[in-house]
């Protein structure tokens, strides 16, 4: 049985993964740049935790949604990521999954607003 923590982590991976693919679709970026762009796009409402971002980048590389290359393989300075054709093809499915999750949240908010705030 999934716990609330598992459900939240699943939701955050979905959101973060979709952001990663959409940002990389615009051009290559390293992890910190991706995090900065998410923060900018969410108007500072969400700053990705590096403990979530970097493991997800590795998972997405393993699934061939993105590829990364070190700017300097010897020093491993920054890893620059690019989206793959598989990653671009995955975007519509992730959008549909997020749309469904948001619909459920909006339904719950509407119930609470109606019941507790008489609106």
C-alpha positions as CSV (number, residue, x, y, z in Angstrom):
1,X,0.0,0.0,0.0
2,X,1.3,3.4,-1.0
3,X,1.9,5.9,1.8
4,X,1.3,9.6,1.7
5,X,5.1,10.1,1.5
6,X,5.3,7.8,-1.5
7,X,2.4,9.6,-3.2
8,X,4.1,13.0,-2.6
9,X,7.4,11.7,-3.9
10,X,5.7,10.3,-6.9
11,X,4.0,13.7,-7.6
12,X,7.2,15.6,-7.1
13,X,9.1,13.3,-9.4
14,X,6.4,13.8,-12.0
15,X,6.5,17.6,-11.7
16,X,10.3,17.7,-11.6
17,X,10.7,15.2,-14.5
18,X,8.4,17.2,-16.7
19,X,10.2,20.4,-15.9
20,X,13.5,18.8,-16.7
21,X,12.3,17.6,-20.1
22,X,10.7,20.9,-21.0
23,X,13.7,22.9,-20.0
24,X,16.1,20.7,-21.9
25,X,13.9,20.8,-24.9
26,X,14.8,24.5,-25.1
27,X,18.5,23.7,-24.9
28,X,21.3,22.0,-23.0
29,X,21.7,22.8,-19.3
30,X,23.5,21.6,-16.2
31,X,21.8,20.6,-13.0
32,X,22.1,24.0,-11.2
33,X,20.8,25.8,-14.3
34,X,17.8,23.5,-14.4
35,X,17.1,24.1,-10.7
36,X,17.4,27.9,-11.2
37,X,15.0,27.8,-14.2
38,X,12.4,25.8,-12.2
39,X,12.7,28.3,-9.4
40,X,12.2,31.2,-11.9
41,X,9.3,29.5,-13.7
42,X,7.5,28.8,-10.4
43,X,8.1,32.4,-9.3
44,X,10.2,31.2,-6.4
45,X,7.4,28.9,-5.1
46,X,9.5,25.8,-5.6
47,X,13.3,25.4,-5.4
48,X,14.3,21.8,-6.3
49,X,16.3,20.0,-3.7
50,X,19.5,18.7,-5.1
51,X,18.9,15.5,-3.2
52,X,15.9,15.0,-5.5
53,X,17.1,16.6,-8.7
54,X,20.4,14.8,-9.2
55,X,19.1,11.3,-8.5
56,X,16.2,12.0,-10.9
57,X,18.6,13.2,-13.6
58,X,20.5,9.9,-13.3
59,X,17.2,7.9,-13.4
60,X,16.2,9.8,-16.5
61,X,19.6,9.1,-18.1
62,X,19.1,5.4,-17.4
63,X,15.8,5.5,-19.2
64,X,17.4,7.3,-22.1
65,X,15.1,10.4,-21.7
66,X,18.2,12.6,-21.3
67,X,22.0,12.3,-21.9
68,X,24.7,14.0,-20.0
69,X,28.3,14.8,-20.7
70,X,31.0,16.2,-18.4
71,X,32.4,19.5,-19.5
72,X,35.8,18.1,-18.4
73,X,35.8,14.3,-17.9
74,X,39.0,14.5,-15.9
75,X,37.7,17.0,-13.2
76,X,34.0,16.3,-13.7
77,X,33.2,20.0,-13.3
78,X,29.7,20.2,-14.7
79,X,27.5,17.7,-16.4
80,X,25.6,19.2,-19.3
81,X,22.3,17.5,-20.1
82,X,20.4,17.2,-23.4
83,X,16.9,15.8,-24.0
84,X,16.7,12.7,-26.3
85,X,14.0,11.9,-28.8
86,X,12.7,9.4,-26.2
87,X,12.5,12.2,-23.7
88,X,10.6,14.5,-26.0
89,X,8.2,11.6,-26.9
90,X,7.6,11.0,-23.1
91,X,6.4,14.6,-22.5
92,X,2.7,14.1,-23.6
93,X,2.3,11.1,-21.3
94,X,3.8,13.0,-18.3
95,X,1.5,16.0,-19.1
96,X,-1.5,13.7,-19.1
97,X,-0.5,12.2,-15.8
98,X,0.1,15.6,-14.2
99,X,-3.3,16.9,-15.6
100,X,-5.0,14.0,-13.9
101,X,-3.2,14.6,-10.6
102,X,-4.0,18.3,-10.7
103,X,-7.7,17.6,-11.4
104,X,-7.9,15.5,-8.3
105,X,-6.2,18.1,-6.2
106,X,-8.5,20.8,-7.6
107,X,-11.5,18.7,-6.8
108,X,-10.4,18.4,-3.2
109,X,-9.7,22.1,-2.9
110,X,-13.1,22.9,-4.3
111,X,-14.7,20.6,-1.7
112,X,-12.8,22.3,1.1
113,X,-13.5,25.8,-0.2
114,X,-17.2,25.1,-0.5
115,X,-17.5,23.3,2.8
116,X,-15.3,25.4,5.0
117,X,-15.4,28.8,3.4
118,X,-19.0,28.8,2.2
119,X,-17.9,29.7,-1.3
